Amino acid sequence: MIPVYPENTIGRDFIIGDLHGQVHLLREKMAAKRFDVGCDRLFATGDLVDRGKDSEGAVELVNEPWFFSVMGNHDYCAIDFATGRLKDLQWYAGIGGAWMIGKTQTERMDIALTLLQLPIALEIEIGGGRRVGVVHADCPFDDWDLFRKSQVPDANRSILQEAAIHNAALWSRGRRENMRDDAVTGIHAVIVGHTPVERVTSLGNVFYVDTGCGRSDGKLTMKNLKKLVGA
């Protein structure tokens, strides 16, 4: 199921791009925007871990009542490594997983259990019957309603179909690579990370907010949700 968060009528909603362990940059952004943990909410496009200074601190954010994130491919790799499905240590270290490799197995499983709380996508109500969808890489369908239905168990869907949907949501860069500017129907807007951009940009109603926080020359973007999508 894709969780739906009701409209925030007492505070503001913000969205950040991929965090990659750069919790100190997030704290700086929150302070600059006078983020109020009592009434404001923060949504994230996933990839909370790897590459940055504090992946452990990023994982801890999952338990904060004001913080909500979807799962990114790096988060999924951390789970795969903890559970023994990812065995190539050289490859994993190369994408930023050294922090996880250095943990004990008990610590790895604790981290994996926390990251398993992250949904593949989420929706946020912004008023007027409109919703914004958040998914890490791309919407696997041209219609968000089909994506929503795909997250409900269906015995008629094959394992390969399930895997294709999951992989597209976590890994695809197809829309950006093909510069598709058609809208994803069934939703007011979709916000994604995964594909680094120099500045926040959009194709159709899909907004790209990963400004390369995991790179040495990148930065973290934190935007007011309603202002971003023109609500």
SEPA-612770 format. One record per residue: residue in one letter; x negated, y, z of N, C-alpha, C in turn. Coordinates in pm, whole numbers. Example, Ala and Ser with C-alpha at 12.3 -4.5 7.8 and 13.67 -1.06 7.14 Angstrom:
REM residues 2
+------+--------+--------+--------+--------+--------+--------+--------+--------+--------+
: resn :    n_X :    n_Y :    n_Z :   ca_X :   ca_Y :   ca_Z :    c_X :    c_Y :    c_Z :
+------+--------+--------+--------+--------+--------+--------+--------+--------+--------+
:    a :  -1319 :   -569 :    780 :  -1230 :   -450 :    780 :  -1320 :   -330 :    780 :
:    s :  -1285 :   -225 :    708 :  -1367 :   -106 :    714 :  -1290 :      3 :    787 :
+------+--------+--------+--------+--------+--------+--------+--------+--------+--------+
END
This chain:
REM residues 231
+------+--------+--------+--------+--------+--------+--------+--------+--------+--------+
: resn :    n_X :    n_Y :    n_Z :   ca_X :   ca_Y :   ca_Z :    c_X :    c_Y :    c_Z :
+------+--------+--------+--------+--------+--------+--------+--------+--------+--------+
:    m :    -84 :   -120 :      0 :      0 :      0 :      0 :    -88 :    126 :      0 :
:    i :    -42 :    228 :    -70 :   -109 :    357 :    -68 :    -44 :    443 :     40 :
:    p :   -118 :    482 :    144 :    -58 :    563 :    249 :    -20 :    701 :    200 :
:    v :     88 :    755 :    255 :    137 :    888 :    219 :    134 :    976 :    343 :
:    y :     70 :   1090 :    333 :     62 :   1184 :    443 :    161 :   1298 :    421 :
:    p :    249 :   1324 :    518 :    349 :   1428 :    501 :    286 :   1566 :    493 :
:    e :    360 :   1660 :    439 :    310 :   1796 :    426 :    267 :   1850 :    563 :
:    n :    155 :   1917 :    564 :    104 :   1979 :    686 :    172 :   2116 :    701 :
:    t :    263 :   2126 :    794 :    339 :   2250 :    812 :    286 :   2336 :    926 :
:    i :    182 :   2288 :    995 :    129 :   2365 :   1108 :    -15 :   2409 :   1087 :
:    g :    -77 :   2362 :    980 :   -216 :   2397 :    955 :   -249 :   2384 :    808 :
:    r :   -377 :   2373 :    780 :   -425 :   2366 :    642 :   -480 :   2226 :    613 :
:    d :   -475 :   2190 :    485 :   -538 :   2067 :    438 :   -657 :   2103 :    350 :
:    f :   -769 :   2033 :    373 :   -889 :   2052 :    292 :   -930 :   1920 :    229 :
:    i :  -1002 :   1930 :    119 :  -1055 :   1812 :     50 :  -1205 :   1831 :     32 :
:    i :  -1281 :   1725 :     56 :  -1426 :   1729 :     29 :  -1461 :   1621 :    -73 :
:    g :  -1572 :   1643 :   -142 :  -1624 :   1542 :   -232 :  -1702 :   1436 :   -156 :
:    d :  -1770 :   1350 :   -226 :  -1845 :   1241 :   -165 :  -1942 :   1296 :    -60 :
:    l :  -1942 :   1238 :     59 :  -2018 :   1292 :    172 :  -2161 :   1237 :    178 :
:    h :  -2179 :   1110 :    151 :  -2311 :   1046 :    149 :  -2396 :   1077 :    273 :
:    g :  -2334 :   1066 :    389 :  -2409 :   1078 :    513 :  -2453 :   1219 :    551 :
:    q :  -2413 :   1319 :    475 :  -2457 :   1455 :    503 :  -2360 :   1524 :    599 :
:    v :  -2348 :   1468 :    717 :  -2251 :   1518 :    815 :  -2285 :   1661 :    857 :
:    h :  -2413 :   1694 :    862 :  -2451 :   1830 :    902 :  -2397 :   1934 :    804 :
:    l :  -2393 :   1899 :    675 :  -2337 :   1991 :    576 :  -2186 :   2006 :    596 :
:    l :  -2120 :   1897 :    632 :  -1977 :   1904 :    658 :  -1948 :   1994 :    778 :
:    r :  -2027 :   1978 :    883 :  -2005 :   2060 :   1003 :  -2023 :   2209 :    970 :
:    e :  -2121 :   2239 :    884 :  -2143 :   2378 :    844 :  -2022 :   2432 :    767 :
:    k :  -1968 :   2350 :    675 :  -1851 :   2392 :    599 :  -1730 :   2411 :    690 :
:    m :  -1710 :   2319 :    783 :  -1597 :   2329 :    875 :  -1606 :   2456 :    960 :
:    a :  -1725 :   2488 :   1006 :  -1744 :   2609 :   1086 :  -1716 :   2734 :   1002 :
:    a :  -1764 :   2734 :    877 :  -1745 :   2850 :    790 :  -1598 :   2875 :    760 :
:    k :  -1520 :   2768 :    751 :  -1378 :   2781 :    721 :  -1292 :   2784 :    846 :
:    r :  -1357 :   2784 :    962 :  -1288 :   2786 :   1091 :  -1185 :   2674 :   1098 :
:    f :  -1232 :   2556 :   1063 :  -1147 :   2437 :   1065 :  -1102 :   2410 :   1207 :
:    d :   -971 :   2395 :   1226 :   -910 :   2371 :   1356 :   -868 :   2224 :   1364 :
:    v :   -939 :   2145 :   1444 :   -909 :   2003 :   1452 :   -773 :   1975 :   1515 :
:    g :   -712 :   2077 :   1574 :   -582 :   2060 :   1635 :   -467 :   2066 :   1536 :
:    c :   -490 :   2128 :   1419 :   -380 :   2142 :   1323 :   -422 :   2125 :   1177 :
:    d :   -549 :   2140 :   1145 :   -595 :   2122 :   1008 :   -628 :   1975 :    983 :
:    r :   -629 :   1936 :    856 :   -665 :   1800 :    817 :   -771 :   1804 :    709 :
:    l :   -856 :   1702 :    709 :   -962 :   1693 :    609 :   -951 :   1559 :    537 :
:    f :   -943 :   1565 :    404 :   -936 :   1446 :    320 :  -1066 :   1436 :    240 :
:    a :  -1107 :   1312 :    213 :  -1235 :   1290 :    145 :  -1219 :   1189 :     32 :
:    t :  -1306 :   1203 :    -69 :  -1299 :   1116 :   -187 :  -1382 :    989 :   -172 :
:    g :  -1430 :    961 :    -51 :  -1504 :    838 :    -28 :  -1654 :    854 :    -43 :
:    d :  -1726 :    742 :    -54 :  -1872 :    741 :    -48 :  -1918 :    818 :     75 :
:    l :  -1870 :    776 :    189 :  -1910 :    839 :    313 :  -2056 :    811 :    346 :
:    v :  -2107 :    698 :    298 :  -2239 :    651 :    341 :  -2341 :    649 :    227 :
:    d :  -2468 :    623 :    268 :  -2585 :    608 :    180 :  -2644 :    742 :    140 :
:    r :  -2775 :    742 :    125 :  -2854 :    852 :     69 :  -2881 :    965 :    168 :
:    g :  -2783 :   1007 :    245 :  -2800 :   1122 :    334 :  -2860 :   1087 :    469 :
:    k :  -2862 :   1187 :    558 :  -2931 :   1177 :    686 :  -2855 :   1096 :    791 :
:    d :  -2723 :   1091 :    781 :  -2646 :   1038 :    894 :  -2527 :    956 :    847 :
:    s :  -2554 :    842 :    787 :  -2445 :    754 :    745 :  -2366 :    704 :    866 :
:    e :  -2436 :    679 :    977 :  -2367 :    633 :   1098 :  -2264 :    736 :   1145 :
:    g :  -2303 :    863 :   1143 :  -2210 :    970 :   1182 :  -2093 :    982 :   1087 :
:    a :  -2119 :    957 :    959 :  -2011 :    963 :    860 :  -1911 :    851 :    885 :
:    v :  -1960 :    733 :    921 :  -1869 :    622 :    953 :  -1783 :    657 :   1074 :
:    e :  -1841 :    721 :   1172 :  -1767 :    758 :   1293 :  -1652 :    854 :   1264 :
:    l :  -1662 :    931 :   1156 :  -1554 :   1023 :   1120 :  -1423 :    950 :   1093 :
:    v :  -1432 :    826 :   1049 :  -1311 :    749 :   1015 :  -1217 :    740 :   1134 :
:    n :  -1269 :    746 :   1254 :  -1186 :    734 :   1374 :  -1134 :    868 :   1426 :
:    e :  -1171 :    977 :   1359 :  -1122 :   1108 :   1400 :   -977 :   1127 :   1354 :
:    p :   -889 :   1182 :   1438 :   -748 :   1194 :   1401 :   -720 :   1296 :   1291 :
:    w :   -817 :   1380 :   1259 :   -799 :   1484 :   1157 :   -866 :   1449 :   1025 :
:    f :   -931 :   1332 :   1019 :  -1011 :   1295 :    902 :   -950 :   1176 :    830 :
:    f :   -939 :   1186 :    696 :   -878 :   1080 :    616 :   -958 :   1065 :    486 :
:    s :   -997 :    945 :    455 :  -1077 :    923 :    334 :  -1029 :    799 :    261 :
:    v :  -1052 :    798 :    130 :  -1036 :    675 :     53 :  -1170 :    601 :     52 :
:    m :  -1169 :    480 :      5 :  -1291 :    402 :     -4 :  -1368 :    435 :   -132 :
:    g :  -1499 :    452 :   -118 :  -1585 :    472 :   -234 :  -1664 :    347 :   -265 :
:    n :  -1731 :    344 :   -378 :  -1809 :    226 :   -413 :  -1925 :    201 :   -317 :
:    h :  -1983 :    308 :   -261 :  -2090 :    289 :   -164 :  -2036 :    231 :    -33 :
:    d :  -1918 :    274 :      7 :  -1856 :    217 :    126 :  -1828 :     68 :    105 :
:    y :  -1782 :     35 :    -16 :  -1751 :   -104 :    -47 :  -1879 :   -188 :    -50 :
:    c :  -1989 :   -132 :    -99 :  -2116 :   -205 :   -101 :  -2164 :   -233 :     41 :
:    a :  -2142 :   -137 :    132 :  -2180 :   -159 :    272 :  -2103 :   -277 :    331 :
:    i :  -1975 :   -286 :    297 :  -1893 :   -398 :    343 :  -1944 :   -528 :    281 :
:    d :  -1971 :   -525 :    152 :  -2022 :   -643 :     81 :  -2153 :   -692 :    141 :
:    f :  -2240 :   -597 :    177 :  -2369 :   -637 :    235 :  -2348 :   -700 :    373 :
:    a :  -2263 :   -639 :    455 :  -2239 :   -692 :    589 :  -2179 :   -831 :    586 :
:    t :  -2097 :   -857 :    486 :  -2028 :   -986 :    479 :  -2101 :  -1090 :    394 :
:    g :  -2220 :  -1052 :    344 :  -2303 :  -1148 :    273 :  -2276 :  -1161 :    125 :
:    r :  -2186 :  -1082 :     70 :  -2157 :  -1092 :    -74 :  -2261 :  -1017 :   -157 :
:    l :  -2319 :   -913 :    -99 :  -2425 :   -838 :   -169 :  -2558 :   -885 :   -112 :
:    k :  -2640 :   -950 :   -196 :  -2763 :  -1012 :   -149 :  -2890 :   -950 :   -206 :
:    d :  -2877 :   -860 :   -304 :  -2995 :   -801 :   -367 :  -3041 :   -680 :   -284 :
:    l :  -3136 :   -703 :   -193 :  -3180 :   -597 :   -103 :  -3249 :   -483 :   -177 :
:    q :  -3324 :   -516 :   -281 :  -3395 :   -411 :   -355 :  -3295 :   -317 :   -423 :
:    w :  -3193 :   -375 :   -486 :  -3091 :   -292 :   -551 :  -3016 :   -209 :   -449 :
:    y :  -2979 :   -272 :   -338 :  -2901 :   -201 :   -236 :  -2982 :    -87 :   -175 :
:    a :  -3110 :   -111 :   -146 :  -3195 :     -5 :    -93 :  -3208 :    108 :   -194 :
:    g :  -3211 :     72 :   -322 :  -3225 :    172 :   -427 :  -3108 :    267 :   -439 :
:    i :  -2991 :    226 :   -397 :  -2874 :    315 :   -402 :  -2848 :    382 :   -267 :
:    g :  -2943 :    364 :   -174 :  -2931 :    435 :    -46 :  -2893 :    349 :     72 :
:    g :  -2897 :    217 :     57 :  -2849 :    129 :    163 :  -2951 :     89 :    267 :
:    a :  -3071 :    150 :    267 :  -3175 :    110 :    363 :  -3129 :    125 :    507 :
:    w :  -3047 :    226 :    535 :  -2998 :    247 :    671 :  -2918 :    126 :    720 :
:    m :  -2844 :     63 :    630 :  -2761 :    -53 :    664 :  -2847 :   -179 :    673 :
:    i :  -2946 :   -191 :    587 :  -3036 :   -307 :    588 :  -3109 :   -315 :    722 :
:    g :  -3139 :   -201 :    780 :  -3212 :   -197 :    906 :  -3129 :   -227 :   1030 :
:    k :  -2999 :   -246 :   1013 :  -2911 :   -274 :   1127 :  -2912 :   -423 :   1163 :
:    t :  -2873 :   -452 :   1287 :  -2851 :   -592 :   1323 :  -2721 :   -638 :   1257 :
:    q :  -2701 :   -769 :   1250 :  -2580 :   -820 :   1187 :  -2455 :   -777 :   1263 :
:    t :  -2465 :   -770 :   1394 :  -2350 :   -723 :   1475 :  -2317 :   -578 :   1441 :
:    e :  -2420 :   -495 :   1428 :  -2398 :   -355 :   1392 :  -2339 :   -343 :   1252 :
:    r :  -2389 :   -423 :   1160 :  -2337 :   -420 :   1023 :  -2188 :   -454 :   1020 :
:    m :  -2149 :   -555 :   1094 :  -2009 :   -596 :   1095 :  -1920 :   -491 :   1160 :
:    d :  -1969 :   -425 :   1262 :  -1892 :   -317 :   1325 :  -1868 :   -204 :   1224 :
:    i :  -1972 :   -171 :   1147 :  -1959 :    -68 :   1044 :  -1862 :   -112 :    936 :
:    a :  -1874 :   -237 :    894 :  -1785 :   -289 :    790 :  -1640 :   -287 :    834 :
:    l :  -1613 :   -323 :    958 :  -1476 :   -324 :   1008 :  -1417 :   -183 :   1010 :
:    t :  -1501 :    -84 :   1038 :  -1453 :     55 :   1034 :  -1424 :     97 :    891 :
:    l :  -1516 :     67 :    799 :  -1497 :    108 :    660 :  -1381 :     35 :    594 :
:    l :  -1349 :    -85 :    642 :  -1235 :   -159 :    588 :  -1102 :    -89 :    615 :
:    q :  -1102 :      8 :    703 :   -980 :     85 :    730 :   -947 :    180 :    614 :
:    l :  -1046 :    207 :    529 :  -1026 :    304 :    422 :   -939 :    245 :    312 :
:    p :   -834 :    316 :    270 :   -749 :    267 :    161 :   -814 :    292 :     26 :
:    i :   -768 :    223 :    -76 :   -820 :    242 :   -211 :   -776 :    378 :   -267 :
:    a :   -665 :    430 :   -218 :   -614 :    561 :   -260 :   -521 :    611 :   -151 :
:    l :   -487 :    739 :   -157 :   -391 :    796 :    -65 :   -315 :    908 :   -136 :
:    e :   -203 :    947 :    -75 :   -123 :   1056 :   -129 :    -95 :   1159 :    -20 :
:    i :    -87 :   1285 :    -60 :    -61 :   1394 :     32 :     56 :   1475 :    -21 :
:    e :    158 :   1491 :     59 :    272 :   1575 :     20 :    234 :   1721 :     37 :
:    i :    266 :   1804 :    -63 :    228 :   1945 :    -59 :    348 :   2038 :    -65 :
:    g :    469 :   1981 :    -56 :    590 :   2062 :    -59 :    659 :   2059 :   -193 :
:    g :    787 :   2087 :   -192 :    864 :   2089 :   -316 :    874 :   1954 :   -382 :
:    g :    863 :   1848 :   -303 :    870 :   1714 :   -360 :    747 :   1670 :   -436 :
:    r :    639 :   1747 :   -426 :    517 :   1716 :   -501 :    416 :   1644 :   -412 :
:    r :    336 :   1560 :   -476 :    230 :   1488 :   -408 :    100 :   1498 :   -485 :
:    v :     -9 :   1494 :   -411 :   -142 :   1489 :   -469 :   -201 :   1353 :   -436 :
:    g :   -260 :   1287 :   -535 :   -324 :   1158 :   -513 :   -474 :   1174 :   -501 :
:    v :   -535 :   1094 :   -417 :   -681 :   1092 :   -402 :   -728 :    950 :   -425 :
:    v :   -827 :    933 :   -513 :   -889 :    803 :   -538 :  -1036 :    832 :   -569 :
:    h :  -1123 :    739 :   -537 :  -1266 :    770 :   -545 :  -1314 :    802 :   -686 :
:    a :  -1292 :    711 :   -781 :  -1353 :    726 :   -914 :  -1255 :    770 :  -1021 :
:    d :  -1143 :    699 :  -1034 :  -1048 :    730 :  -1140 :   -918 :    655 :  -1112 :
:    c :   -808 :    708 :  -1161 :   -682 :    636 :  -1154 :   -685 :    526 :  -1260 :
:    p :   -664 :    401 :  -1223 :   -675 :    291 :  -1319 :   -566 :    291 :  -1426 :
:    f :   -463 :    373 :  -1408 :   -351 :    380 :  -1503 :   -328 :    525 :  -1544 :
:    d :   -261 :    544 :  -1656 :   -224 :    678 :  -1698 :   -103 :    729 :  -1620 :
:    d :    -39 :    641 :  -1546 :     79 :    673 :  -1466 :     50 :    635 :  -1321 :
:    w :     52 :    734 :  -1232 :     23 :    708 :  -1090 :    124 :    611 :  -1030 :
:    d :    248 :    613 :  -1077 :    349 :    520 :  -1026 :    306 :    375 :  -1048 :
:    l :    242 :    348 :  -1161 :    192 :    213 :  -1187 :     79 :    177 :  -1092 :
:    f :     -5 :    273 :  -1062 :   -113 :    252 :   -965 :    -54 :    220 :   -828 :
:    r :     45 :    298 :   -789 :    111 :    276 :   -659 :    170 :    135 :   -652 :
:    k :    238 :     95 :   -759 :    299 :    -39 :   -761 :    192 :   -149 :   -759 :
:    s :     76 :   -121 :   -817 :    -30 :   -222 :   -822 :    -89 :   -251 :   -686 :
:    q :    -64 :   -164 :   -590 :   -117 :   -183 :   -455 :    -20 :   -256 :   -364 :
:    v :     93 :   -297 :   -420 :    188 :   -382 :   -349 :    164 :   -525 :   -394 :
:    p :    148 :   -619 :   -302 :    120 :   -758 :   -340 :    220 :   -811 :   -442 :
:    d :    168 :   -877 :   -546 :    252 :   -930 :   -653 :    192 :  -1063 :   -699 :
:    a :    264 :  -1170 :   -679 :    215 :  -1303 :   -714 :    195 :  -1320 :   -864 :
:    n :    256 :  -1233 :   -943 :    244 :  -1243 :  -1089 :    117 :  -1178 :  -1143 :
:    r :     44 :  -1106 :  -1058 :    -81 :  -1044 :  -1101 :   -195 :  -1141 :  -1080 :
:    s :   -279 :  -1154 :  -1180 :   -392 :  -1247 :  -1170 :   -505 :  -1185 :  -1090 :
:    i :   -598 :  -1269 :  -1048 :   -716 :  -1222 :   -976 :   -796 :  -1127 :  -1064 :
:    l :   -805 :  -1157 :  -1193 :   -879 :  -1070 :  -1285 :   -813 :   -933 :  -1298 :
:    q :   -681 :   -929 :  -1301 :   -610 :   -802 :  -1307 :   -634 :   -721 :  -1180 :
:    e :   -628 :   -787 :  -1067 :   -653 :   -721 :   -939 :   -794 :   -662 :   -936 :
:    a :   -890 :   -741 :   -984 :  -1029 :   -697 :   -984 :  -1049 :   -577 :  -1077 :
:    a :   -984 :   -577 :  -1191 :   -998 :   -468 :  -1288 :   -944 :   -337 :  -1229 :
:    i :   -832 :   -344 :  -1160 :   -774 :   -225 :  -1097 :   -867 :   -172 :   -989 :
:    h :   -915 :   -263 :   -907 :  -1005 :   -227 :   -797 :  -1134 :   -164 :   -850 :
:    n :  -1193 :   -226 :   -951 :  -1319 :   -175 :  -1006 :  -1301 :    -38 :  -1072 :
:    a :  -1189 :    -16 :  -1139 :  -1165 :    114 :  -1202 :  -1152 :    223 :  -1096 :
:    a :  -1082 :    193 :   -988 :  -1061 :    291 :   -882 :  -1192 :    327 :   -813 :
:    l :  -1284 :    232 :   -804 :  -1409 :    255 :   -732 :  -1527 :    295 :   -819 :
:    w :  -1527 :    256 :   -947 :  -1647 :    270 :  -1029 :  -1629 :    346 :  -1160 :
:    s :  -1510 :    361 :  -1213 :  -1491 :    412 :  -1349 :  -1529 :    560 :  -1364 :
:    r :  -1592 :    589 :  -1475 :  -1616 :    728 :  -1515 :  -1560 :    752 :  -1656 :
:    g :  -1470 :    666 :  -1697 :  -1420 :    670 :  -1834 :  -1353 :    799 :  -1873 :
:    r :  -1269 :    852 :  -1787 :  -1198 :    976 :  -1821 :  -1297 :   1090 :  -1844 :
:    r :  -1392 :   1104 :  -1755 :  -1489 :   1212 :  -1767 :  -1581 :   1191 :  -1887 :
:    e :  -1628 :   1068 :  -1907 :  -1718 :   1041 :  -2019 :  -1651 :   1065 :  -2153 :
:    n :  -1521 :   1038 :  -2160 :  -1446 :   1060 :  -2284 :  -1378 :   1196 :  -2289 :
:    m :  -1398 :   1275 :  -2183 :  -1341 :   1411 :  -2173 :  -1191 :   1410 :  -2203 :
:    r :  -1122 :   1316 :  -2145 :   -977 :   1307 :  -2163 :   -907 :   1414 :  -2081 :
:    d :   -828 :   1498 :  -2147 :   -761 :   1605 :  -2075 :   -610 :   1584 :  -2066 :
:    d :   -565 :   1461 :  -2093 :   -423 :   1431 :  -2073 :   -398 :   1412 :  -1924 :
:    a :   -276 :   1439 :  -1881 :   -242 :   1432 :  -1740 :   -211 :   1289 :  -1698 :
:    v :   -241 :   1258 :  -1572 :   -191 :   1137 :  -1510 :    -47 :   1167 :  -1469 :
:    t :     48 :   1093 :  -1521 :    189 :   1121 :  -1491 :    227 :   1063 :  -1355 :
:    g :    342 :   1105 :  -1306 :    393 :   1051 :  -1181 :    333 :   1112 :  -1056 :
:    i :    252 :   1216 :  -1072 :    185 :   1279 :   -958 :    151 :   1423 :   -998 :
:    h :    153 :   1515 :   -900 :    124 :   1656 :   -932 :    -22 :   1671 :   -975 :
:    a :   -112 :   1608 :   -901 :   -255 :   1617 :   -933 :   -325 :   1497 :   -872 :
:    v :   -441 :   1465 :   -929 :   -527 :   1358 :   -877 :   -663 :   1420 :   -848 :
:    i :   -719 :   1388 :   -731 :   -851 :   1437 :   -694 :   -946 :   1319 :   -683 :
:    v :  -1061 :   1330 :   -750 :  -1158 :   1222 :   -751 :  -1297 :   1274 :   -716 :
:    g :  -1385 :   1181 :   -679 :  -1526 :   1210 :   -659 :  -1606 :   1128 :   -759 :
:    h :  -1711 :   1062 :   -710 :  -1789 :    962 :   -784 :  -1874 :   1018 :   -898 :
:    t :  -1815 :   1100 :   -982 :  -1888 :   1157 :  -1095 :  -1939 :   1296 :  -1057 :
:    p :  -2070 :   1313 :  -1035 :  -2122 :   1443 :   -992 :  -2100 :   1550 :  -1099 :
:    v :  -2056 :   1666 :  -1055 :  -2037 :   1781 :  -1143 :  -2107 :   1901 :  -1080 :
:    e :  -2147 :   1995 :  -1162 :  -2217 :   2113 :  -1110 :  -2125 :   2198 :  -1024 :
:    r :  -2000 :   2207 :  -1068 :  -1899 :   2281 :   -991 :  -1767 :   2210 :  -1008 :
:    v :  -1673 :   2237 :   -918 :  -1542 :   2174 :   -926 :  -1480 :   2203 :  -1061 :
:    t :  -1431 :   2099 :  -1125 :  -1373 :   2114 :  -1258 :  -1253 :   2022 :  -1270 :
:    s :  -1181 :   2033 :  -1381 :  -1063 :   1948 :  -1400 :  -1049 :   1908 :  -1545 :
:    l :   -985 :   1793 :  -1564 :   -944 :   1745 :  -1695 :   -797 :   1708 :  -1682 :
:    g :   -711 :   1780 :  -1752 :   -568 :   1760 :  -1729 :   -536 :   1797 :  -1585 :
:    n :   -473 :   1705 :  -1513 :   -443 :   1730 :  -1372 :   -534 :   1651 :  -1279 :
:    v :   -651 :   1609 :  -1331 :   -748 :   1536 :  -1252 :   -863 :   1630 :  -1214 :
:    f :   -885 :   1646 :  -1084 :   -985 :   1739 :  -1034 :  -1108 :   1663 :   -984 :
:    y :  -1226 :   1707 :  -1028 :  -1353 :   1647 :   -990 :  -1420 :   1735 :   -884 :
:    v :  -1442 :   1679 :   -764 :  -1491 :   1761 :   -654 :  -1624 :   1713 :   -596 :
:    d :  -1687 :   1612 :   -659 :  -1817 :   1565 :   -612 :  -1926 :   1650 :   -674 :
:    t :  -1980 :   1742 :   -597 :  -2083 :   1832 :   -648 :  -2223 :   1785 :   -607 :
:    g :  -2240 :   1653 :   -599 :  -2372 :   1594 :   -584 :  -2432 :   1601 :   -445 :
:    c :  -2350 :   1589 :   -343 :  -2399 :   1599 :   -206 :  -2507 :   1495 :   -176 :
:    g :  -2504 :   1383 :   -245 :  -2602 :   1278 :   -221 :  -2735 :   1300 :   -291 :
:    r :  -2747 :   1407 :   -370 :  -2872 :   1435 :   -442 :  -2946 :   1550 :   -375 :
:    s :  -3076 :   1557 :   -396 :  -3156 :   1662 :   -332 :  -3116 :   1802 :   -378 :
:    d :  -3065 :   1812 :   -501 :  -3027 :   1943 :   -554 :  -2876 :   1965 :   -550 :
:    g :  -2804 :   1876 :   -484 :  -2658 :   1885 :   -481 :  -2607 :   1963 :   -360 :
:    k :  -2477 :   1972 :   -351 :  -2414 :   2043 :   -240 :  -2279 :   1977 :   -210 :
:    l :  -2229 :   2005 :    -92 :  -2099 :   1954 :    -53 :  -1993 :   2059 :    -82 :
:    t :  -1885 :   2016 :   -146 :  -1773 :   2105 :   -173 :  -1659 :   2075 :    -77 :
:    m :  -1601 :   2179 :    -21 :  -1484 :   2168 :     67 :  -1383 :   2273 :     23 :
:    k :  -1268 :   2227 :    -28 :  -1169 :   2317 :    -86 :  -1036 :   2306 :    -11 :
:    n :   -967 :   2420 :     -4 :   -829 :   2419 :     44 :   -746 :   2344 :    -58 :
:    l :   -676 :   2240 :    -14 :   -607 :   2151 :   -107 :   -504 :   2223 :   -191 :
:    k :   -416 :   2298 :   -129 :   -308 :   2361 :   -203 :   -360 :   2465 :   -301 :
:    k :   -463 :   2539 :   -261 :   -521 :   2635 :   -354 :   -589 :   2567 :   -472 :
:    l :   -652 :   2454 :   -446 :   -720 :   2381 :   -553 :   -624 :   2336 :   -661 :
:    v :   -511 :   2279 :   -621 :   -419 :   2221 :   -719 :   -309 :   2317 :   -761 :
:    g :   -318 :   2442 :   -717 :   -220 :   2543 :   -759 :    -83 :   2523 :   -698 :
:    a :    -78 :   2479 :   -574 :     52 :   2457 :   -508 :    104 :   2588 :   -452 :
+------+--------+--------+--------+--------+--------+--------+--------+--------+--------+
END
